[in-house]
Amino acid sequence: QVQLVESGGGLVQAGGSLRLSCAASGSTFSRAVMRWYRQAPGKQREMVAAITSGGTTVYADSVKGRFIISRDNAKNTVYLQMNSLKPEDTAVYYCNSQLFTNTVRNDWGQGTQVTVSS
């Protein structure tokens, strides 16, 4: 099982920036699709950004142009750089690892709180 540990959340004013990190255990990180999700109170969990093993990125429309996902395979770490933060970005942010072998395996981190004040 892959263990994922998020860090970097906190309280920031609107317009500010934060960088989230997600460190993964094990030796399969470079082959996994990594995603950041978020869940605000009373809302469903939604995907924010994804990055494939080859570095292709996908973003939710709500964060395009403001957030950047990246990965460092040497450090088994995926990042989410969040700029121009808005109060509506307030949520618990979760890291997800998806690995395709003969099955599909999904692993999740414990989440990190991001709060954006207006």
N, C-alpha and C positions, 0 to 999 in steps of 0.2 A: 504494500500500500504506500502511495506517495503522501508524504506529509507536507502541507503547505502552511507557511507562517507569514501573515501579512503584517506590515508595519507602515508607519508614516501618516496615519490619520490624525485628526485633531480639529481644532476650532480655528477658523480663518474668516476674515471679513470678505464681503462680496468684492470681486475684482482681484482677489489674491490668488496665490498658487500653493499647491501641495504636490508632493511626489510620494506615491504609494509604492511599496516594494512587496514582493512575494517570493520568499525563498522556498525552494522545493528540495526534498530529500531524494535520494536514489540516483540511478544512472540513466533514467529514461527521459529526463527533462528535454533534451534537445529534439526528441521525436514527438513531443506532445504539442497539441494545440493549446495555447494558454488564453484564457479569457478573464476579464474583469466583469463582474456583475455588481449591481447595487439593488438595495431594497429600502425604500422609504417606509415610514410607519403607515400602515393601512393600505399599502400598495403591493403589487406583485413584484417579484424579483425580475429585473430586466438586464439584458446584456448591454454593457457599455462599450467594450472594445475587445477585439480578438487579434491574435497574432499566430500565424502558422509556424511550423518548423522552418520553413523557407523564408520567413520574414514578411509574408503578405499580411496586411492589416485591414481590419474592418471596424467601422465605428457606427454607433447609433447616431441617428440624425441630430439628436439633442446635444451631442458633444463634439460633433465634427468641427474642426478648426480650433477647438479649445483644448482637447485632450490628445495626448500622444502615448501610445503603447509601444514598448520596446522590450527586448529580451537580451540577456547576456548568458549564453549557454555555458561559458566557462565558470560562471558563478551560480548556475542553476537558479537564476533570478529573473523575474519579469517585473517591469515597472509600469506605472501609470502616472505620467506627468499631467497634472490638471491645472490649467491656466484660466484666467478670467472666470473664476468660480462664481456661481450664482446661488442664491438661497435654495432654489429647487434642486441643486446638486446634493443637498443634505440627505444622507442615507448611510447605511452600513454597506461597505464595499467588500465584496468577496472575490477571492482568487479561485479560479477553476482550472484544473488540468484534465485534458481529454486525450487519451491515448488509444490509438487504433492498433489492435493486434488481430488475433482471431476473434476477439470480442471488442467491445468498446468499454473502456474504464474511465469513470469520472471520479475525481477527487476534489474536495473543497477545503478551503481554509476556514478559520474561525470567524473571520470578518474583522474589519476595522472601521470605526465610526468617523465619518467626515461631517462636520457641521459648519455651514456657511451662514454667517450672520449678515443681516441687511444693514 
